[in-house]
Amino acid sequence: MTIVVDNIQDSVVDQVTAQLFNVVEVVEVSDITDQSIVARETALIKVSADAKTRGPIIEILDLFREEIEVAHVATEHVIIEVTGTGEQIDSLLELIRPYGIIEIMRTGTIALVRDGVAPTN
């Protein structure tokens, strides 16, 4: 499991780390704050889409190309799967919001260190 905490003080990172070590199942905790990372989120978004609005929604999705897949199509909605940065997902949400977002599920940020192995604490 990866837990990403953004824009917080070092003392809070230390507290989160200490609390994680208190969980019996935790084997290792790595602080990758100062590392070069690749970070992404995934979201599933259910959007209202009838025959009239489905075309314009697909045109919006084409702007994002590889990051998006239509996971399910029904007569009254589509479910979109998107992977990217939090900002990319937020941008997509703003563009499709006028069509009626029914439901959203987001993973939160996941991350891996770009080179080498993450340091252990």
C-alpha positions as CSV (number, residue, x, y, z in Angstrom):
1,M,0.0,0.0,0.0
2,T,1.3,3.5,-0.9
3,I,0.2,6.4,1.2
4,V,0.9,9.9,-0.2
5,V,0.7,12.9,2.0
6,D,1.1,16.3,0.2
7,N,2.2,19.7,1.5
8,I,2.6,18.8,5.2
9,Q,5.3,19.5,7.8
10,D,8.1,17.1,8.4
11,S,6.8,16.5,11.9
12,V,3.5,15.3,10.4
13,V,5.4,12.9,8.1
14,D,7.2,11.5,11.2
15,Q,3.9,11.1,13.0
16,V,2.3,9.3,10.1
17,T,5.4,7.0,9.8
18,A,5.3,6.2,13.5
19,Q,1.6,5.4,13.4
20,L,2.1,3.1,10.4
21,F,4.8,1.1,12.3
22,N,2.2,0.6,15.0
23,V,0.0,-1.4,12.6
24,V,1.0,-5.0,13.0
25,E,0.8,-5.9,9.3
26,V,3.3,-3.1,8.2
27,V,6.6,-4.6,7.1
28,E,8.3,-1.5,5.8
29,V,7.7,2.3,5.6
30,S,9.6,4.5,3.1
31,D,9.7,8.2,3.1
32,I,10.1,9.2,-0.6
33,T,9.6,13.0,0.0
34,D,13.0,14.0,-1.5
35,Q,13.0,11.3,-4.2
36,S,12.2,11.7,-7.9
37,I,8.9,9.8,-8.3
38,V,6.3,8.8,-10.8
39,A,2.9,9.5,-9.3
40,R,-0.6,8.7,-10.7
41,E,-4.2,8.4,-9.7
42,T,-6.9,6.3,-11.3
43,A,-10.6,7.3,-11.3
44,L,-13.8,5.6,-12.4
45,I,-16.4,8.2,-13.3
46,K,-20.1,7.5,-14.1
47,V,-21.5,10.2,-16.3
48,S,-25.0,10.7,-17.6
49,A,-25.0,10.1,-21.4
50,D,-28.0,9.6,-23.6
51,A,-27.9,9.3,-27.3
52,K,-27.8,13.1,-27.7
53,T,-24.9,13.8,-25.2
54,R,-22.8,10.7,-25.8
55,G,-21.0,12.2,-28.9
56,P,-19.9,15.4,-27.2
57,I,-18.7,13.4,-24.2
58,I,-16.6,11.1,-26.4
59,E,-15.1,14.3,-28.1
60,I,-14.0,15.5,-24.7
61,L,-12.5,12.1,-23.9
62,D,-10.5,12.2,-27.1
63,L,-8.6,15.2,-25.8
64,F,-7.1,12.9,-23.1
65,R,-6.2,10.0,-25.5
66,E,-4.2,7.3,-23.8
67,E,-5.1,8.2,-20.3
68,I,-8.8,7.3,-20.7
69,E,-10.8,4.3,-21.5
70,V,-14.6,3.9,-21.7
71,A,-15.1,1.0,-19.3
72,H,-18.9,0.6,-19.7
73,V,-21.6,2.0,-21.9
74,A,-25.3,1.9,-21.0
75,T,-28.4,3.6,-22.5
76,E,-28.4,6.4,-19.9
77,H,-24.7,6.6,-18.8
78,V,-21.1,5.8,-19.5
79,I,-18.4,4.8,-17.0
80,I,-15.0,6.3,-17.8
81,E,-11.7,5.0,-16.5
82,V,-8.9,7.6,-16.3
83,T,-5.3,7.4,-15.1
84,G,-3.1,10.4,-14.8
85,T,-2.0,13.1,-12.4
86,G,-4.5,14.5,-10.0
87,E,-4.6,17.7,-12.0
88,Q,-5.4,15.8,-15.2
89,I,-8.3,14.0,-13.5
90,D,-9.6,17.3,-12.0
91,S,-9.5,18.8,-15.5
92,L,-11.5,16.0,-17.0
93,L,-14.0,16.3,-14.2
94,E,-14.5,20.0,-14.9
95,L,-15.1,19.3,-18.6
96,I,-17.6,16.6,-18.1
97,R,-19.4,18.0,-15.0
98,P,-22.0,19.9,-17.2
99,Y,-23.2,16.5,-18.5
100,G,-24.0,15.2,-15.0
101,I,-21.6,13.2,-12.9
102,I,-23.5,10.4,-11.2
103,E,-20.7,8.8,-9.2
104,I,-16.9,9.1,-8.8
105,M,-14.4,6.6,-7.3
106,R,-10.7,7.8,-7.1
107,T,-7.7,5.8,-5.9
108,G,-5.8,8.8,-4.5
109,T,-2.2,9.2,-5.5
110,I,0.1,6.1,-5.9
111,A,3.8,6.6,-6.5
112,L,7.1,4.8,-7.2
113,V,10.7,6.1,-7.0
114,R,12.0,6.7,-10.6
115,D,15.5,5.3,-10.1
116,G,16.9,2.9,-7.6
117,V,15.2,1.6,-4.6
118,A,13.1,3.7,-2.2
119,P,15.0,4.4,1.1
120,T,13.8,2.7,4.2
121,N,13.3,4.3,7.6
